[in-house]
Amino acid sequence: MIEESLLLTLKSKKNLLAFSGGADSTALFFLLLEHNIPFDIAIVDYGVREQSKEEVAYARELAKTHNLKCHLHTAPKIEKNFEAKAREIRYAFFEKIIKKEGYENLLTAHHLGDRFEWLLMQFCKGAGCVELVGMQKEQKREFYTLVRPLLHLDKKELLAYLQANKRVYFEDESNMDEDIKRNSFRHNYSLPLLEKYLGGIKKSFEYLDEDRAELIDEIELKSVGDFTYFKSSHNKRADIFAVDKYLKSQLYMLSASEREALKKGLLVIAGRRFIVSQDGGYIFIVPYEKEKIKLDEKFKDTCRVLKIEPKLRPYLYKNSNAFSKIKELFTAI
C-alpha cells in the first residue's frame, strides 16, 4: 500500500511517526512494521477526552511490544481556538523531538480524504491551483522532511486493511462534531463525493501534482539566525508558495488577505508575528518586533542610504548578523 519509491527512501532514514491511536496512524504503524522501516512514535495527550488515556496506553504498549521509543507530550489546557492551538502544540513537540533525537523524517497519516477535504475548503474560500493541491507526499522543512505515505489512499482502504488484519484502533468521537468546519466538509461533501467518484478524484490529484510541478520552481531559502531571505524568482506564485511553506514550518498559515497583499508586492505583517518584505529583488521574512526601539543615528543613516524598509529596521538593529547580511545584499544590487 505504501509506494515502492517511498519505501526505498524511508528504509534508509531515521523516522518519527506522529501517532494518535486512530485508524489512520494505526494503519501506517503496521504498514511500516510490515515493510521493515525503522521508526519511533510520538503522541500528544490533550486531556480533553477520557479515551485519550487509553490511546496513550495503547501507544506505549505497541512501542514496548515492537521495541520502539514512544515520545509522549501532555499538552496544557487549551482555552480557545482548539484546532489551531493543538496543531501548534503538536508540531512544536514533534520538532523538539526531531532536533533532540536526530530524526530525518516526520511521518503523518494524512490520506486522500484529508487532501480532498482540504481542496474543497480552499476552493470555497478562493484559491488557485497550488493552494488547492495542498498536501504533498514529501515536503522539505528546515531540518527534516515531512512525509505523508498514505496520501494516495482512501480512508475506506485503510479501514479494510485494519479489519483484514484484526488491528485495534480508536475512534475519536470529536470527528463527528459538525460544528468543526473540517468535519462539516467531510461528512456533507468530501465523503459522499469520494464514495461515488474515488477513481476520478485520485486521477485528478495526479494531474494537479503534475501541474503544480510545472507552475512552481523550488526556491532555496537562506537564513541568518531567524532572518530568512531568498532571491525573488519573478514568479509571484512561486515566491508566495515559498513564503507560505516557510511560515507553515513556523506554525503560521497565511490568510487570504495576506496572500493578496503579497501578490501585489506589498509588505505584510503576518499575524503580528512575522514581517514579509519584498525589496531589491529579494524577499525577507523576519520576526515582528512589537516593542518600539530607539535607533541610533548612524544606524538610521545607513538604512536610509540603502533604502531598507523601515519596518525591518527594529529587528535589524537588534540583530547585527542579519543587518550585515542585508547590507551585503543591498550593496550588491
Beta strands, then each sheet from edge to edge (+ up, - down):
strand 1: 15-18
strand 2: 39-45
strand 3: 70-74
strand 4: 105-107
strand 5: 138-140
strand 6: 145-147
strand 7: 222-224
strand 8: 227-231
strand 9: 268-270
strand 10: 274-279
strand 11: 282-287
sheet 1: 3+ 2+ 1+ 4+ 6+ 5-
sheet 2: 7+ 8- 11+ 10- 9+
end
